[in-house]
Amino acid sequence: MFNNLPTADFSAFSAPVQKLVELNTATFTKAFELQKATAEKQIAQAQADFKALSSIKDVEALTSFVNTKSEEAKANLEALQTEAQASVASSQAYFAEVQAILSESTSAAKAPAKKAV
């Protein structure tokens, strides 16, 4: 009676789940590491700026400091735009990979089940 029941292949279910877990872990780890590095860089820059600002004694030094910070702000804006473009590309690649995993699992799920011998 039970010999005619198709056997379930659970590897077809668990493999895509495992791939998604690994992909998400790698993606989010990378994102958090980048955020941490950015925060540490900003903290260090703020501390350096405060120290430099504290040592200013005249108008010329203040003007120089403001001009330098203005140039740095422009460079930071350009870097931010570049990072945003890279982030968009990375997000697109991530979602393409998720879609590929889901498509692969859908194809595997549609495959005929093996019959028990």
N, C-alpha and C positions, 0 to 999 in steps of 0.2 A: 504494500500500500504506500509506504513512504519512499519507496525506490523511484517513483515516478515524479517526485517533487523536484523542481529545479533547485540547484544549490545557489546560495547567495554568495557573491564575491564582494566581500566588504572592503577589499583593497581598492576597488574602483571608487569607493566612497571616501576612504581615509586618505588616499594619495593626494587628491586635490586640496583637501583640508590641510594636510601637512604642508603642501606647497604654499598655500595662502598664509599659514602661520609663519613660515620661514620668510616669505616675502615681506609681510607686515613687520616682523621683528627687525629685519635688516633695514627696511625703509624708515621706521620710526627711530631706531637707534641712530642712524645717520642724521636724521633731522634734529634729534635732541643734542647730539654731539656738536653739530653746527651752531645751534642756538646757544649752547654753553660757551663755545669758543667766542662767539660774537659778544655775549654778555661780558665775558672776562676781558675782552679787548676794549669794550666801551668803559668798563670800570677803570682799567688802567689808564685810558686816555683822559677820563674825567679827573683822575687823581693828578696826572701830569699837568693838565690844564689849570687845575686849582693851584698847584705849586707854582707854575709859571705866572699865573695872574697875581698871586700873592707877592711875587718878587718885583712886580712892575712899580717903578718909582716916578716915572714921568710920562708926559703925553705922547712923546715919540715912541716909547716902548709900548704904550697902550695901543697906539695906532698900528704899530707893527704886529702886535699880537692879534688884533681884530682882523687885519688883512690876512694874516696867516690862517686864522680860523675860518675866514670866508673861503679861501682857496681849498682848505680841507673839506669844508661843507660841500663845495661843488664836486670835488673828487668823490666824496662819500655818496652823493646823490647818483653820480654815474655808476659807482660800484653797486649801489642798491638796485638800480635799473637792470644792470647785468645779472645780478643775483636773482631778481624777479623773473627774468627771461629764462634763466637756468632752472628755476623752480617750476615754471610752467612746463618746460620740456620734461623735467623729471616726473612731474605729476602725470603728464600724458603717457610717458613710458610705463609708469606704475599701473595706471588704469588699463593700458593695452595688455600688460602682463596678467593682470587680474582677469580681464576678458578672455585671454587665451587659456588660462587655467580653467575658467568656468566652461568655456566651449569644449575643451578637452574632456572635462568631467561629464558634460551633457552627452557627448559622443559615446563615451564609455558606458554611460547609463543606458543608452539606447541599444547597445550591443546585446545580442541574444544571450540569455543565461545558459550556463552549462547544465546538462542533465546529469543527475547522479547515476553512477554505474551500479 
